[in-house]
Amino acid sequence: MNCIFWVAIIAVVLFLAFLLAALAALRGKRPLGAIICLLAALLILAVALLLGTLMVAVAGYRAFTHEELAATILIDPRGERRFNAQVIFPDGHRVSYELAGDQVYVDAYLLKWKPAANFLGLHTAYDLDRIGGRYITLADEQQNLRTIYSLSRPKPIDLFGLRQRYLFLRFLLDAEYGSATFIGAGQKKTYEIRVSTAGLVAREIQEHGR
C-alpha cells in the first residue's frame, strides 16, 4: 500500500510538471512541444487515477500475505438443530444469526495477484460472503429448513466488481476463486475463521479452564 501511495504521489508531481511545461511551450509559441507535454500530462494523470482507485479498492478488503483473522464465531445451541452464531469481525463489529442445521457454513471470495501487482502493494485479498446452516446429509439439506445470510460489508469500491468489469486487470491477477469452511454447531464453542493463501481455515479456541 505504501508503494502505491508513493508511486501515486510521483505521478501527480510529474503531471503538474508536464502541465507547467505545456503552458510554458504555449507562451513560447511552440505548439508541438505544448501538445507533447499535454499528452504526457494526461497519460500520467490516467495512471495516477488508476493507482488511486486501486488504493481505495484495496482498503475495502483485508489484504494478507500468509494468514489473517477474518472473523471469530461464537456458537450457542438453541434446540434441536437450531443455534445462534455470533460473528465478531477484527474491527470489533458484531452480528448474530439464528441458523438451522448441524454445522456452520462460511464462504469468501479471494483474489490472488501476480508478482507485478505484489510490487505495487497488492497481495491476496478476501471478502467474506455468506454464513449459513449446513446439514451433514444431502437428504436433510434438500428437505429441511435452509438458513443463509450475507456477511459482505459495504466497501468504497468493489474490487471484485472492478475485476469483472475491466478485463485489462487480468494481467495483474493470478487467480480468482471462492473458498468455504464448515464447523460443528452441536456444542457451545468459539472458532476463529482465518484466511491463508490456500483459503479459509477454521480453528477452535479453547476457552480458559476447559
Backbone as a chain_set.jsonl record, in Angstrom:
{"seq": "MNCIFWVAIIAVVLFLAFLLAALAALRGKRPLGAIICLLAALLILAVALLLGTLMVAVAGYRAFTHEELAATILIDPRGERRFNAQVIFPDGHRVSYELAGDQVYVDAYLLKWKPAANFLGLHTAYDLDRIGGRYITLADEQQNLRTIYSLSRPKPIDLFGLRQRYLFLRFLLDAEYGSATFIGAGQKKTYEIRVSTAGLVAREIQEHGR", "coords": {"N": [[0.831, -1.197, 0.0], [1.964, 1.253, 0.806], [3.83, 1.537, -1.204], [2.219, 1.909, -3.48], [1.096, 4.341, -2.746], [3.301, 6.151, -2.778], [4.097, 5.946, -5.447], [1.823, 6.996, -6.657], [1.956, 9.635, -5.699], [4.316, 10.518, -6.924], [3.466, 10.344, -9.578], [1.49, 12.342, -9.644], [3.076, 14.62, -9.182], [4.697, 14.563, -11.486], [2.698, 14.92, -13.398], [1.867, 17.574, -12.869], [4.277, 18.852, -13.455], [4.646, 18.362, -16.235], [2.352, 19.615, -17.138], [2.845, 22.29, -16.496], [5.041, 22.598, -18.138], [3.823, 22.38, -20.629], [2.24, 24.695, -20.65], [4.264, 26.585, -20.575], [5.438, 26.079, -23.052], [3.398, 26.9, -24.753], [3.34, 29.627, -24.211], [5.804, 30.223, -25.249], [5.322, 29.963, -27.874], [5.482, 27.408, -29.044], [3.845, 25.155, -30.328], [3.88, 22.365, -30.969], [5.549, 21.248, -29.014], [4.021, 21.921, -26.793], [1.739, 20.341, -27.191], [2.826, 17.743, -27.023], [3.761, 17.717, -24.356], [1.343, 18.12, -23.034], [-0.101, 15.795, -23.722], [1.529, 13.906, -22.492], [1.158, 14.684, -19.841], [-1.58, 14.113, -19.494], [-1.557, 11.331, -19.834], [-0.02, 10.536, -17.633], [-1.717, 11.465, -15.635], [-3.885, 9.735, -15.966], [-2.706, 7.323, -15.157], [-2.196, 7.963, -12.481], [-4.813, 8.255, -11.516], [-5.757, 5.631, -11.839], [-4.09, 4.243, -10.033], [-4.874, 5.502, -7.694], [-7.524, 4.652, -7.538], [-7.139, 1.886, -7.174], [-5.898, 1.944, -4.661], [-7.996, 2.819, -2.981], [-9.808, 0.772, -3.429], [-8.464, -1.556, -2.511], [-8.356, -0.92, 0.148], [-10.863, -1.601, 1.018], [-10.82, -4.274, 1.377], [-9.3, -6.939, 3.214], [-6.097, -7.273, 2.952], [-3.651, -9.898, 2.727], [-0.646, -11.775, 3.425], [0.196, -14.19, 4.477], [-1.414, -15.545, 6.723], [-4.5, -14.561, 8.098], [-6.732, -13.235, 10.539], [-10.095, -13.471, 9.927], [-12.642, -13.522, 11.051], [-14.313, -14.106, 14.192], [-16.269, -16.693, 15.501], [-18.945, -17.316, 17.601], [-20.648, -19.992, 18.837], [-23.827, -20.966, 19.873], [-25.93, -23.336, 20.926], [-29.488, -23.679, 20.471], [-31.517, -25.495, 20.624], [-32.892, -28.483, 19.076], [-31.006, -28.944, 16.3], [-30.881, -26.2, 15.949], [-29.366, -23.07, 16.314], [-27.494, -20.239, 17.561], [-25.325, -18.047, 15.913], [-22.805, -15.937, 16.543], [-21.006, -13.459, 15.002], [-17.887, -12.007, 15.077], [-16.077, -9.423, 13.851], [-12.674, -8.451, 12.948], [-12.431, -5.693, 13.484], [-14.083, -5.314, 15.614], [-16.786, -5.125, 15.117], [-20.015, -6.622, 15.439], [-22.3, -9.223, 14.584], [-25.296, -11.2, 14.691], [-26.786, -14.383, 14.015], [-29.594, -16.483, 13.604], [-29.524, -19.811, 13.055], [-30.115, -22.912, 11.257], [-29.402, -26.374, 11.303], [-26.661, -28.775, 11.183], [-24.137, -27.828, 11.176], [-22.015, -24.887, 10.915], [-21.695, -22.881, 8.109], [-19.37, -21.108, 6.166], [-18.353, -18.857, 3.651], [-16.131, -17.291, 1.191], [-14.871, -14.775, -1.091], [-11.876, -14.727, -3.001], [-8.956, -13.036, -4.138], [-6.026, -13.396, -5.912], [-3.009, -11.918, -6.54], [-0.626, -11.262, -9.19], [3.045, -11.35, -9.236], [3.887, -8.843, -10.259], [1.833, -7.136, -9.482], [2.042, -7.491, -6.753], [4.336, -6.073, -6.264], [3.389, -3.506, -6.327], [2.093, -3.405, -3.989], [-0.18, -4.929, -3.774], [-1.626, -7.709, -2.458], [-2.772, -11.12, -1.866], [-6.237, -10.957, -1.482], [-9.353, -10.862, 0.374], [-12.911, -11.354, 0.746], [-15.36, -11.872, 2.97], [-18.302, -13.677, 2.335], [-20.806, -15.235, 2.754], [-22.8, -16.706, 5.395], [-24.173, -19.6, 6.868], [-26.522, -22.231, 7.839], [-25.685, -25.675, 7.828], [-26.459, -28.957, 6.808], [-25.504, -32.314, 7.586], [-26.162, -34.592, 6.046], [-27.172, -35.149, 2.635], [-29.874, -35.529, 2.092], [-31.17, -34.288, 4.265], [-30.332, -31.702, 3.765], [-31.73, -31.125, 1.469], [-34.413, -31.291, 2.253], [-34.956, -30.041, 4.723], [-35.224, -26.982, 6.747], [-33.648, -24.177, 5.301], [-31.098, -21.875, 6.054], [-29.462, -18.942, 5.413], [-27.206, -16.197, 5.193], [-25.951, -12.92, 4.306], [-22.551, -11.966, 4.618], [-21.029, -10.023, 3.596], [-19.67, -6.775, 3.629], [-20.237, -3.208, 3.262], [-18.141, -1.501, 0.9], [-15.855, 1.09, -0.156], [-15.095, 0.864, -2.865], [-15.807, -1.783, -5.03], [-13.679, -4.256, -5.39], [-13.739, -6.786, -6.575], [-15.831, -6.453, -8.352], [-14.702, -4.529, -10.042], [-12.702, -6.074, -11.205], [-14.228, -7.86, -12.741], [-15.467, -6.125, -14.466], [-13.48, -4.698, -15.835], [-11.454, -5.958, -18.096], [-8.764, -5.588, -18.587], [-7.425, -5.76, -16.233], [-6.691, -8.324, -15.916], [-4.039, -8.966, -16.436], [-2.768, -8.403, -14.107], [-3.793, -10.153, -12.322], [-3.626, -13.277, -10.72], [-5.229, -15.409, -9.814], [-8.72, -16.032, -9.275], [-11.089, -16.924, -7.042], [-13.351, -18.956, -5.031], [-13.744, -19.834, -1.561], [-14.54, -22.077, 1.095], [-15.61, -23.058, 4.419], [-16.666, -25.291, 7.035], [-18.075, -25.891, 10.268], [-18.731, -27.764, 13.282], [-21.88, -27.469, 15.016], [-23.107, -28.367, 17.272], [-22.396, -27.994, 19.912], [-21.615, -25.569, 22.48], [-19.302, -23.466, 21.409], [-16.272, -21.698, 20.409], [-14.892, -20.356, 17.502], [-12.164, -19.458, 15.374], [-12.12, -17.935, 12.249], [-9.932, -18.081, 9.753], [-7.912, -16.729, 7.085], [-5.873, -18.094, 4.708], [-3.206, -18.491, 2.304], [-4.17, -20.643, 0.996], [-6.879, -20.634, 1.352], [-9.961, -20.532, 3.319], [-9.735, -21.233, 6.816], [-10.753, -22.943, 9.718], [-10.482, -22.719, 13.206], [-10.765, -24.067, 16.412], [-11.187, -22.277, 19.432], [-9.812, -22.775, 22.492], [-11.341, -22.281, 25.463], [-10.375, -20.628, 28.516], [-9.728, -22.71, 31.21], [-11.164, -24.844, 30.335]], "CA": [[0.0, 0.0, 0.0], [2.857, 2.407, 0.848], [4.445, 1.643, -2.519], [1.221, 2.522, -4.353], [0.943, 5.741, -2.328], [4.418, 6.973, -3.256], [4.037, 5.977, -6.912], [0.755, 7.937, -6.993], [2.474, 10.984, -5.428], [5.268, 10.839, -8.001], [2.681, 10.549, -10.794], [0.86, 13.664, -9.54], [4.137, 15.627, -9.361], [5.062, 14.56, -12.908], [1.577, 15.526, -14.129], [1.961, 19.029, -12.716], [5.478, 19.322, -14.147], [4.373, 18.369, -17.677], [1.332, 20.622, -17.399], [3.535, 23.585, -16.496], [5.881, 22.634, -19.337], [2.934, 22.646, -21.758], [1.894, 26.123, -20.603], [5.461, 27.338, -20.964], [5.617, 25.918, -24.5], [2.404, 27.751, -25.408], [3.815, 31.018, -24.122], [6.965, 30.355, -26.131], [4.857, 29.738, -29.241], [5.95, 26.101, -29.516], [2.628, 24.324, -30.215], [4.166, 20.935, -30.973], [6.06, 20.913, -27.681], [2.897, 22.029, -25.857], [0.877, 19.164, -27.389], [3.523, 16.566, -26.478], [3.757, 17.819, -22.89], [-0.032, 17.958, -22.56], [-0.431, 14.373, -23.835], [2.264, 13.202, -21.432], [0.497, 15.021, -18.573], [-2.844, 13.365, -19.433], [-1.23, 9.914, -19.63], [0.395, 10.383, -16.231], [-2.922, 11.65, -14.816], [-4.666, 8.487, -16.039], [-2.021, 6.351, -14.298], [-2.413, 8.372, -11.093], [-6.199, 7.945, -11.159], [-5.867, 4.175, -11.704], [-3.449, 3.864, -8.777], [-5.727, 5.974, -6.604], [-8.685, 3.75, -7.466], [-6.684, 0.637, -6.573], [-5.66, 2.185, -3.238], [-9.283, 2.847, -2.292], [-10.422, -0.556, -3.543], [-7.774, -2.488, -1.625], [-8.703, -0.562, 1.531], [-12.125, -2.248, 1.354], [-10.561, -5.682, 1.598], [-8.205, -7.162, 4.127], [-5.048, -7.969, 2.215], [-2.805, -10.708, 3.581], [0.43, -12.48, 2.748], [0.285, -15.556, 4.987], [-2.675, -15.939, 7.334], [-5.087, -13.412, 8.79], [-8.021, -13.465, 11.18], [-11.207, -12.863, 9.198], [-13.772, -13.361, 11.973], [-14.462, -15.06, 15.29], [-17.668, -17.123, 15.545], [-19.387, -17.919, 18.856], [-21.798, -20.854, 18.571], [-24.643, -21.211, 21.059], [-27.096, -24.154, 20.555], [-30.775, -23.204, 20.987], [-32.508, -26.55, 20.453], [-32.501, -29.488, 18.105], [-30.582, -28.403, 15.007], [-31.055, -24.748, 15.946], [-28.287, -22.458, 17.085], [-27.146, -18.847, 17.28], [-23.926, -17.838, 15.544], [-22.402, -14.526, 16.648], [-19.793, -13.223, 14.221], [-17.134, -10.834, 15.525], [-15.054, -9.061, 12.872], [-11.452, -7.949, 13.589], [-12.583, -4.306, 13.941], [-14.986, -5.289, 16.754], [-18.187, -5.152, 14.692], [-20.647, -7.905, 15.745], [-23.617, -9.538, 14.044], [-25.762, -12.509, 15.139], [-27.711, -15.043, 13.11], [-30.244, -17.712, 14.045], [-29.305, -20.757, 11.964], [-30.614, -24.282, 11.406], [-28.537, -27.358, 10.686], [-25.695, -29.474, 12.034], [-22.857, -27.136, 11.105], [-21.959, -23.508, 10.413], [-21.029, -22.789, 6.802], [-18.878, -19.757, 5.862], [-17.562, -18.821, 2.425], [-15.5, -15.998, 0.888], [-14.216, -14.566, -2.385], [-10.46, -14.433, -2.871], [-8.201, -12.575, -5.31], [-4.586, -13.576, -5.757], [-2.367, -11.064, -7.539], [0.657, -11.684, -9.738], [4.178, -10.641, -8.636], [3.936, -7.438, -10.686], [0.894, -6.407, -8.637], [2.591, -7.515, -5.397], [5.319, -4.987, -6.199], [2.641, -2.282, -6.078], [1.468, -3.494, -2.677], [-1.401, -5.727, -3.84], [-1.425, -9.107, -2.102], [-4.022, -11.864, -1.865], [-7.272, -10.25, -0.73], [-10.553, -11.669, 0.551], [-14.145, -10.702, 1.19], [-16.319, -12.845, 3.481], [-19.512, -13.512, 1.54], [-22.038, -15.773, 3.327], [-22.813, -17.625, 6.526], [-25.442, -20.323, 6.857], [-26.569, -23.52, 8.492], [-25.403, -26.775, 6.889], [-26.794, -30.294, 7.286], [-24.472, -33.283, 7.232], [-26.615, -35.463, 4.963], [-27.762, -34.48, 1.48], [-31.333, -35.586, 2.22], [-31.57, -33.215, 5.184], [-30.063, -30.438, 3.073], [-32.772, -30.918, 0.467], [-35.765, -31.309, 2.801], [-35.142, -29.241, 5.937], [-35.143, -25.519, 6.668], [-32.362, -23.599, 4.899], [-30.86, -20.531, 6.595], [-28.201, -18.402, 4.912], [-27.194, -14.738, 5.264], [-24.78, -12.259, 3.728], [-21.522, -11.428, 5.512], [-20.318, -8.973, 2.877], [-19.873, -5.443, 4.201], [-20.051, -2.148, 2.259], [-16.782, -1.055, 0.636], [-15.841, 2.271, -1.025], [-15.049, 0.38, -4.243], [-15.854, -3.238, -5.091], [-12.523, -4.705, -6.166], [-14.138, -7.922, -7.392], [-16.626, -5.896, -9.432], [-13.776, -3.897, -10.981], [-12.03, -7.136, -11.953], [-15.155, -8.407, -13.717], [-15.849, -5.093, -15.419], [-12.342, -4.239, -16.633], [-10.668, -7.135, -18.428], [-7.335, -5.3, -18.65], [-6.824, -6.08, -14.94], [-6.294, -9.729, -15.905], [-2.591, -9.137, -16.451], [-2.304, -8.265, -12.73], [-4.468, -11.142, -11.487], [-3.161, -14.654, -10.875], [-6.349, -16.331, -9.609], [-9.942, -15.519, -8.653], [-11.795, -18.138, -6.674], [-14.084, -18.949, -3.783], [-13.311, -20.811, -0.578], [-15.549, -22.258, 2.139], [-15.312, -23.957, 5.528], [-17.82, -25.521, 7.892], [-17.695, -26.349, 11.601], [-19.834, -28.323, 14.039], [-22.686, -26.497, 15.759], [-23.869, -29.08, 18.291], [-21.963, -27.6, 21.253], [-21.254, -24.163, 22.647], [-17.873, -23.35, 21.138], [-15.798, -20.49, 19.731], [-13.957, -20.656, 16.424], [-11.57, -18.401, 14.561], [-12.091, -18.164, 10.799], [-8.728, -17.428, 9.243], [-7.69, -16.816, 5.645], [-4.494, -18.367, 4.33], [-3.046, -18.457, 0.849], [-4.905, -21.78, 0.451], [-8.312, -20.42, 1.538], [-10.463, -20.367, 4.679], [-9.383, -22.24, 7.807], [-11.477, -22.767, 10.981], [-9.779, -23.281, 14.355], [-11.485, -23.905, 17.675], [-10.479, -21.586, 20.516], [-10.032, -23.427, 23.771], [-11.564, -21.298, 26.498], [-9.593, -20.826, 29.71], [-10.364, -23.534, 32.217], [-11.801, -26.014, 29.744]], "C": [[0.87, 1.253, 0.0], [3.508, 2.633, -0.508], [3.491, 2.32, -3.5], [1.088, 4.004, -4.035], [2.051, 6.608, -2.909], [4.463, 7.034, -4.777], [2.977, 6.967, -7.367], [1.219, 9.377, -6.786], [3.427, 11.425, -6.534], [4.521, 11.125, -9.297], [2.022, 11.926, -10.795], [1.89, 14.771, -9.773], [4.545, 15.724, -10.829], [3.962, 15.191, -13.76], [1.654, 17.049, -14.065], [3.164, 19.586, -13.468], [5.25, 19.397, -15.664], [3.311, 19.401, -18.033], [1.949, 22.017, -17.435], [4.427, 23.721, -17.735], [5.042, 22.924, -20.579], [2.542, 24.117, -21.802], [3.078, 26.981, -21.032], [5.692, 27.244, -22.47], [4.619, 26.765, -25.272], [2.832, 29.212, -25.37], [4.989, 31.267, -25.063], [6.63, 30.092, -27.58], [5.475, 28.479, -29.852], [4.798, 25.117, -29.397], [2.902, 22.828, -30.178], [4.658, 20.477, -29.599], [4.942, 20.951, -26.648], [1.992, 20.804, -25.958], [1.513, 17.918, -26.783], [3.484, 16.568, -24.954], [2.355, 17.595, -22.327], [-0.454, 16.485, -22.624], [0.265, 13.557, -22.746], [1.601, 13.439, -20.072], [-0.801, 14.236, -18.417], [-2.601, 11.878, -19.196], [-0.847, 9.663, -18.174], [-0.8, 10.548, -15.298], [-3.769, 10.381, -14.799], [-4.046, 7.409, -15.151], [-2.262, 6.673, -12.83], [-3.827, 8.04, -10.627], [-6.401, 6.442, -10.975], [-5.267, 3.707, -10.387], [-4.285, 4.3, -7.582], [-6.943, 5.088, -6.417], [-8.311, 2.434, -6.809], [-6.44, 0.796, -5.081], [-6.958, 2.141, -2.454], [-9.934, 1.472, -2.294], [-9.796, -1.543, -2.572], [-8.097, -2.195, -0.171], [-10.0, -1.218, 1.963], [-11.983, -3.73, 1.619], [-9.382, -5.813, 2.546], [-7.139, -7.972, 3.398], [-4.192, -8.781, 3.184], [-1.739, -11.399, 2.765], [0.524, -13.921, 3.23], [-1.072, -16.012, 5.539], [-3.198, -14.787, 8.173], [-6.441, -13.779, 9.378], [-9.109, -12.725, 10.412], [-12.4, -12.61, 10.107], [-13.659, -14.403, 13.085], [-15.943, -15.399, 15.396], [-17.954, -17.826, 16.873], [-20.674, -18.695, 18.585], [-22.521, -21.171, 19.871], [-25.89, -22.005, 20.643], [-28.375, -23.651, 21.227], [-31.87, -24.274, 20.894], [-32.031, -27.531, 19.415], [-32.25, -28.869, 16.735], [-30.9, -26.917, 14.856], [-29.953, -24.147, 16.797], [-28.11, -20.996, 16.669], [-25.658, -18.775, 16.964], [-23.636, -16.341, 15.594], [-21.05, -14.352, 15.958], [-19.149, -11.924, 14.693], [-16.025, -10.57, 14.514], [-13.834, -8.469, 13.591], [-11.57, -6.511, 14.103], [-13.549, -4.174, 15.121], [-16.458, -5.312, 16.396], [-18.767, -6.546, 14.896], [-22.005, -8.019, 15.062], [-23.989, -10.943, 14.513], [-26.796, -13.062, 14.174], [-28.292, -16.288, 13.779], [-30.219, -18.688, 12.87], [-29.875, -22.126, 12.294], [-29.68, -25.233, 10.677], [-27.645, -28.035, 11.695], [-24.368, -28.732, 12.133], [-23.051, -25.677, 10.695], [-21.146, -23.509, 9.122], [-20.631, -21.336, 6.56], [-18.103, -19.82, 4.553], [-17.066, -17.405, 2.145], [-15.017, -15.989, -0.556], [-12.755, -14.236, -2.127], [-9.879, -13.98, -4.209], [-6.718, -12.738, -5.013], [-3.887, -12.847, -6.894], [-1.035, -11.639, -7.987], [1.788, -10.872, -9.109], [4.264, -9.168, -9.021], [3.003, -6.579, -9.838], [1.369, -6.394, -7.191], [3.596, -6.392, -5.206], [4.64, -3.661, -5.888], [1.921, -2.311, -4.726], [0.173, -4.282, -2.653], [-1.074, -7.19, -3.544], [-2.783, -9.799, -2.1], [-5.034, -11.181, -0.953], [-8.515, -11.112, -0.636], [-11.728, -10.805, 0.952], [-15.093, -11.797, 1.665], [-17.668, -12.601, 2.808], [-20.775, -13.975, 2.257], [-21.764, -16.617, 4.565], [-24.164, -18.323, 6.53], [-25.371, -21.582, 7.689], [-26.395, -24.62, 7.456], [-25.767, -28.101, 7.553], [-25.744, -31.28, 6.794], [-24.903, -34.143, 6.05], [-27.284, -34.655, 3.862], [-29.29, -34.448, 1.585], [-31.847, -34.492, 3.14], [-31.396, -31.847, 4.527], [-31.184, -30.112, 2.092], [-34.164, -30.719, 1.077], [-35.995, -30.346, 3.964], [-34.965, -27.74, 5.688], [-33.736, -25.071, 6.302], [-32.247, -22.192, 5.452], [-29.493, -20.063, 6.108], [-28.296, -16.88, 4.839], [-25.902, -14.188, 4.66], [-23.845, -11.77, 4.837], [-20.78, -10.261, 4.873], [-20.671, -7.611, 3.452], [-19.596, -4.381, 3.143], [-18.592, -1.736, 2.144], [-16.823, 0.169, -0.28], [-15.865, 1.908, -2.499], [-15.004, -1.138, -4.209], [-14.741, -3.737, -5.997], [-12.876, -5.877, -7.072], [-14.998, -7.453, -8.572], [-15.759, -5.229, -10.488], [-13.088, -4.954, -11.849], [-12.952, -7.691, -13.044], [-15.488, -7.397, -14.815], [-14.711, -4.731, -16.363], [-11.399, -5.418, -16.884], [-9.171, -6.857, -18.442], [-6.644, -5.593, -17.315], [-6.344, -7.532, -14.874], [-4.787, -9.901, -15.847], [-1.987, -8.966, -15.06], [-2.802, -9.398, -11.838], [-3.963, -12.55, -11.784], [-4.313, -15.635, -10.749], [-7.505, -15.607, -8.93], [-10.801, -16.73, -8.319], [-12.546, -17.961, -5.36], [-13.564, -20.029, -2.864], [-14.36, -20.886, 0.519], [-15.034, -23.183, 3.231], [-16.577, -24.171, 6.336], [-17.379, -26.21, 9.172], [-18.929, -26.833, 12.338], [-20.553, -27.28, 14.878], [-23.477, -27.148, 16.895], [-23.522, -28.687, 19.709], [-21.606, -26.123, 21.276], [-19.742, -24.028, 22.518], [-17.566, -22.02, 20.447], [-14.739, -20.88, 18.705], [-13.387, -19.366, 15.835], [-11.621, -18.826, 13.098], [-10.916, -17.367, 10.252], [-8.598, -17.652, 7.746], [-6.201, -17.017, 5.404], [-4.39, -18.292, 2.81], [-3.774, -19.628, 0.192], [-6.413, -21.619, 0.592], [-8.689, -20.255, 2.994], [-10.061, -21.549, 5.561], [-10.134, -21.928, 9.094], [-10.706, -23.451, 12.1], [-10.583, -23.023, 15.625], [-10.597, -23.205, 18.695], [-10.817, -22.272, 21.822], [-10.155, -22.365, 24.861], [-10.786, -21.659, 27.749], [-10.365, -21.654, 30.729], [-11.026, -24.764, 31.664], [-10.816, -27.151, 29.622]], "O": [[0.571, 2.213, -0.711], [3.716, 3.773, -0.922], [3.897, 3.197, -4.262], [0.98, 4.83, -4.941], [1.784, 7.672, -3.467], [4.829, 8.065, -5.341], [3.181, 7.698, -8.336], [0.915, 10.248, -7.601], [3.356, 12.554, -7.02], [4.889, 12.037, -10.038], [1.995, 12.602, -11.824], [1.613, 15.743, -10.476], [4.72, 16.822, -11.359], [4.245, 15.906, -14.721], [1.522, 17.729, -15.083], [3.086, 20.666, -14.053], [5.621, 20.384, -16.299], [3.361, 19.998, -19.109], [1.617, 22.828, -18.3], [4.556, 24.804, -18.306], [5.491, 23.631, -21.481], [2.516, 24.72, -22.875], [2.923, 27.968, -21.752], [6.099, 28.222, -23.096], [4.949, 27.296, -26.333], [2.708, 29.938, -26.356], [5.154, 32.362, -25.601], [7.52, 30.003, -28.426], [5.923, 28.473, -30.998], [4.769, 24.32, -28.46], [2.24, 22.094, -29.444], [4.229, 19.442, -29.09], [4.904, 20.125, -25.736], [1.529, 20.284, -24.943], [0.842, 17.132, -26.116], [3.207, 15.542, -24.334], [2.189, 16.965, -21.282], [-1.087, 15.98, -21.697], [-0.32, 12.647, -22.159], [1.493, 12.524, -19.256], [-1.097, 13.745, -17.328], [-3.34, 11.235, -18.452], [-1.298, 8.696, -17.561], [-0.896, 9.855, -14.285], [-4.305, 9.995, -13.76], [-4.76, 6.669, -14.474], [-2.504, 5.774, -12.024], [-4.028, 7.6, -9.495], [-7.121, 6.017, -10.072], [-5.854, 2.874, -9.696], [-4.398, 3.581, -6.589], [-7.35, 4.802, -5.291], [-9.062, 1.914, -5.984], [-6.739, -0.114, -4.308], [-7.033, 1.514, -1.397], [-10.532, 1.052, -1.304], [-10.504, -2.281, -1.887], [-8.113, -3.105, 0.658], [-10.229, -1.382, 3.161], [-12.94, -4.376, 2.046], [-8.563, -4.9, 2.663], [-7.256, -9.187, 3.244], [-4.027, -8.39, 4.339], [-1.896, -11.593, 1.559], [0.901, -14.797, 2.452], [-1.786, -16.776, 4.89], [-2.438, -14.119, 8.873], [-7.202, -14.542, 8.782], [-9.055, -11.504, 10.263], [-13.094, -11.604, 9.959], [-13.002, -15.433, 12.935], [-16.786, -14.502, 15.382], [-17.294, -18.804, 17.224], [-21.673, -18.118, 18.155], [-21.905, -21.592, 20.85], [-26.816, -21.43, 20.07], [-28.361, -23.249, 22.39], [-33.046, -23.958, 21.075], [-30.905, -27.435, 18.925], [-33.161, -28.342, 16.097], [-31.158, -26.441, 13.751], [-29.642, -24.655, 17.874], [-28.518, -20.581, 15.584], [-24.835, -19.368, 17.662], [-24.158, -15.572, 14.787], [-20.076, -15.023, 16.299], [-19.788, -10.872, 14.707], [-15.133, -11.4, 14.339], [-13.955, -8.028, 14.734], [-10.884, -6.143, 15.056], [-13.813, -3.065, 15.584], [-17.301, -5.497, 17.274], [-18.118, -7.542, 14.576], [-22.757, -7.049, 14.972], [-23.112, -11.784, 14.713], [-27.582, -12.315, 13.59], [-27.578, -17.048, 14.433], [-30.814, -18.431, 11.824], [-30.091, -22.458, 13.46], [-29.22, -24.942, 9.573], [-27.832, -27.898, 12.904], [-23.576, -28.967, 13.046], [-24.108, -25.289, 10.197], [-20.051, -24.068, 9.059], [-21.449, -20.432, 6.726], [-17.289, -20.723, 4.354], [-17.513, -16.443, 2.77], [-14.787, -17.035, -1.163], [-12.427, -13.552, -1.157], [-10.262, -14.476, -5.269], [-6.222, -12.272, -3.987], [-4.14, -13.121, -8.068], [-0.396, -12.404, -7.264], [1.538, -9.824, -8.514], [4.666, -8.335, -8.208], [3.327, -5.438, -9.511], [1.141, -5.422, -6.47], [3.701, -5.822, -4.12], [5.238, -2.788, -5.26], [1.227, -1.361, -4.364], [-0.513, -4.31, -1.631], [-0.334, -7.83, -4.29], [-3.816, -9.161, -2.303], [-4.735, -10.866, 0.198], [-8.72, -11.998, -1.466], [-11.567, -9.682, 1.431], [-15.585, -12.577, 0.849], [-18.126, -11.461, 2.718], [-21.73, -13.205, 2.367], [-20.675, -17.158, 4.757], [-25.185, -17.705, 6.229], [-24.308, -21.959, 8.183], [-26.899, -24.512, 6.338], [-25.428, -28.339, 8.712], [-25.167, -31.105, 5.72], [-24.106, -34.399, 5.149], [-27.886, -33.612, 4.117], [-29.922, -33.46, 1.212], [-32.844, -33.838, 2.835], [-32.217, -30.949, 4.714], [-31.54, -28.947, 1.912], [-35.006, -30.048, 0.48], [-37.118, -29.884, 4.167], [-34.613, -27.299, 4.594], [-32.755, -25.513, 6.9], [-33.182, -21.399, 5.338], [-28.482, -20.717, 6.364], [-29.336, -16.335, 4.471], [-24.904, -14.897, 4.524], [-24.288, -11.234, 5.853], [-19.992, -9.585, 5.535], [-21.837, -7.328, 3.729], [-18.81, -4.614, 2.224], [-17.886, -1.629, 3.147], [-17.732, 0.284, -1.102], [-16.556, 2.545, -3.293], [-14.241, -1.718, -3.437], [-14.841, -3.653, -7.221], [-12.385, -5.968, -8.197], [-14.897, -8.001, -9.67], [-16.032, -5.34, -11.684], [-12.91, -4.769, -13.053], [-12.497, -7.962, -14.155], [-15.758, -7.775, -15.955], [-14.936, -4.485, -17.548], [-10.644, -5.823, -16.0], [-8.376, -7.789, -18.322], [-5.416, -5.669, -17.261], [-5.681, -7.932, -13.918], [-4.298, -10.873, -15.272], [-0.833, -9.334, -14.838], [-2.3, -9.587, -10.73], [-3.88, -12.964, -12.94], [-4.374, -16.605, -11.504], [-7.304, -14.698, -8.125], [-11.197, -17.48, -9.212], [-12.396, -16.952, -4.671], [-13.007, -21.027, -3.321], [-14.999, -19.884, 0.843], [-14.134, -23.991, 3.0], [-17.47, -23.324, 6.326], [-16.44, -27.006, 9.174], [-20.041, -26.381, 12.066], [-19.943, -26.339, 15.386], [-24.413, -26.547, 17.422], [-24.27, -29.008, 20.632], [-21.334, -25.51, 20.243], [-18.996, -24.428, 23.412], [-18.461, -21.32, 19.972], [-13.814, -21.635, 19.003], [-14.049, -18.328, 15.807], [-11.218, -19.936, 12.749], [-10.91, -16.136, 10.287], [-9.105, -18.634, 7.205], [-5.374, -16.216, 5.839], [-5.383, -18.056, 2.122], [-3.982, -19.626, -1.021], [-7.163, -22.399, 0.004], [-7.854, -19.883, 3.818], [-10.048, -22.7, 5.123], [-10.159, -20.776, 9.526], [-10.319, -24.613, 11.977], [-11.024, -21.902, 15.878], [-9.408, -23.501, 18.808], [-11.983, -22.34, 22.212], [-9.201, -21.643, 25.15], [-10.555, -22.836, 28.027], [-11.507, -21.341, 31.068], [-11.418, -25.65, 32.424], [-11.172, -28.227, 29.143]]}, "num_chains": 1, "name": "protein.A"}
